[in-house]
Structure formats: C-alpha cells, structure tokens
Amino acid sequence: MDDPDGQGQLAVVQKLADGRRGLLAYTALDRLADACGHEQPWMLLMTSQLDRIRQVQPFDVVAFDIDVPPHSRRGGRLG
C-alpha cells in the first residue's frame, strides 16, 4: 500500500485463504524474514495507527506471523 503523503509503502494487505483481506503483521524481525523473505521492508507501527492504514488500504483482520508461501515471494520479499 502506498502512503498518501508520498512517503512510500505503509503496509501489506493480502487476500487470505478464507477470502478476507488481512493486514500482515509480525511480532519480531526474524519472524518477518522467515515468513516473507530476508529483503522484506518493515516498519514499526503502534496499534493506534491501524485506522490510518485501514482508511487507505481496507482490511478485515490483522494477521500475525503468517507464513507466506515461497511461490508468493520474489527476490527475498513479497511478490
């Protein structure tokens, strides 16, 4: 998702297996790297900022520490 203020990507929202849209969130950097690839960009986010993200990129659920299959990755990050 692109930041409307032009500061780059804010977050990744993916379609989940059950059809809902999930905001991917990871509780540790090693879990992010293992689940999404070692080149995956990251940011620290306070839960109070979730509404800002939802306004720009709607999501149904926050999905914590979800493993993204390798076929959905490209170049060490989400494809």
ABEGO torsion letter per residue (X at the ends): XBBAAGAEBABBBBBBAAGBBBBBBBABAAAAAAAAEAABBBBBBBAAAAAAAAAABBBABBBBGBBBBAAABBGGBBX
